[in-house]
Amino acid sequence: MPSDAPLITRRPEHAAAPAPASASSPAYASHRKIHPKAVRGRYRRLKTVLGAVLLALFALLPWLRWDRGPDAPDQAVLFDLDGQRFYMFAVQLWPQQVYYITGIMIIASIGLFLATAVGGRVWCGFTCPQTVWTDLFVWVERQVEGDRGARIRLDQHPWTANWLAKKAVKHTAWLAIAFVTGFLGIAYLTDAPTLAADLLRFDASALAVGSILFMTACTYLMAGFMREQMCFYVCPWPRIQAAMLDEESLVVTYQDWRGEGRAPLRKNEGWDTRRHQGFGDCIDCGQCVQVCPTGIDIRDGIQMECIGCGLCVDACNDVMARIGQPGDLIRFDTLTAQAAKAANTTQAAKAAVALPRYRLLRPRTIVYGLMLVVVGGAMAIALAFKPSNDIAVLRDRAPLFVMLSDGRIQNAYTIKIANMSLTGRHYRLTLSGLPQASLSLSGEGGELNELALSARANAVDTYRIQVRVPKAALSAPSTPLTLTLTPDALSGPAGEPVRHDSVFLAP
């Protein structure tokens, strides 16, 4: 966003200037606990629905099955640390294919950039795991302790039997949710039914139990206690988002031209009289602050701490409806629209101004969209043509070569065949680049022009071979060669040959 855009914080013209800090002001301010109030409205419903869907996906995915054959795991989504494999339905990735994971992360990053350019911090406000789990923990807290006022009074109340009972119920529920979260998180790393059965039999490994307890503690602390502090001090995204926004990104804004000056609405006070006295539609009820999960006042302008959840919009619209005034005093809007209103001198002119239409297609979103299409297309093509075989060749270095009694030179190589398919395969190994060369398999007699090798399903098999060449056929101390591994079509789906370049050393 250009530097002249009011990105971080601006103070309304009617707001009082902050008092100057005294020389004795403390450099550290202790944390102020935030008690967000319950609210109803379209953005609250959207948060609830998205949160429920995301939590359900997180809970159900480890239990889905996907048939990959008799010798492969049947969990649909599995980060198999023991087998060093990543399974996602029909896709199987090996460690040497980590670039696919990199591609997925790049796609996710570009998607996040695009979402921010279009709708501000919609990721933070609606789908971030910290937001989703914090929302769940606050809902539990509200069910046990009551809404905002009741929770504040309970926190200020001395310890009693009722106080202890409510706190015990709340923290027990939090720990139960955190433990289920920890179990499900580890269930993505191992077979979920097996892990559950081992826990019920008290037969789970110390590593599994320790990992679950670690995730339980992290969930309990971050969603139960740290909450908005994770967004303020830990997450880097609030600092990065400024580069993703422009003047036509939809962000939560306060229409200060309509709301200022603020004053409480007195009983039986007419709106004509109120406006004649210079007051706006904002009755300074503070509902927008009370429902905010980060505790900010959106009337102070666009702020780094705002996560763009829109709950303040719901709260303000509810108040406006009750006092008989139009809604959207707080709304998702663009800085371009705000500037168009600010250019007019009277409130009536500001209200009547024809605002520019929201432009979804603009240079920033087009660039992000094209990047998403290009990278996503490249990933789709790469996955469609992902090889099912790989070969690694390691030439023996001790000794570098052996001179045989018949005058020929011998080099030894270790061949590792990675069969990434779910069935056993047979292969032909051929050599090119060395005239008059012969191949032999270590431990077996006979010299051939090609070798017949095999590899187990979803495994790596290792062979040691010797390459022998007459000395007269060599013209240099180091000669390039190419080993080609060709799958046998009779043992499975035909695949492309895999090649590996190496060298042959001689005196």
Secondary structure as UniProt FT lines:
FT   TURN            3..4
FT   TURN            13..14
FT   TURN            23..24
FT   HELIX           42..60
FT   HELIX           61..63
FT   TURN            70..71
FT   STRAND          77..80
FT   TURN            81..84
FT   STRAND          85..88
FT   TURN            89..90
FT   STRAND          91..93
FT   HELIX           95..97
FT   HELIX           98..119
FT   HELIX           123..127
FT   HELIX           129..145
FT   HELIX           148..156
FT   HELIX           161..187
FT   TURN            188..189
FT   HELIX           192..200
FT   TURN            201..202
FT   HELIX           206..221
FT   HELIX           222..226
FT   HELIX           228..229
FT   HELIX           230..234
FT   HELIX           237..240
FT   HELIX           241..243
FT   TURN            247..248
FT   STRAND          251..254
FT   HELIX           256..259
FT   TURN            267..268
FT   HELIX           271..276
FT   TURN            277..278
FT   HELIX           287..290
FT   TURN            293..294
FT   HELIX           298..300
FT   TURN            304..305
FT   HELIX           311..322
FT   TURN            323..324
FT   STRAND          330..333
FT   HELIX           335..342
FT   HELIX           347..352
FT   HELIX           363..384
FT   STRAND          389..395
FT   STRAND          402..403
FT   TURN            405..406
FT   STRAND          408..419
FT   STRAND          425..432
FT   TURN            435..436
FT   STRAND          438..441
FT   TURN            442..443
FT   STRAND          450..455
FT   TURN            457..458
FT   STRAND          459..470
FT   HELIX           471..473
FT   STRAND          478..487
FT   HELIX           489..491
FT   STRAND          498..505
//
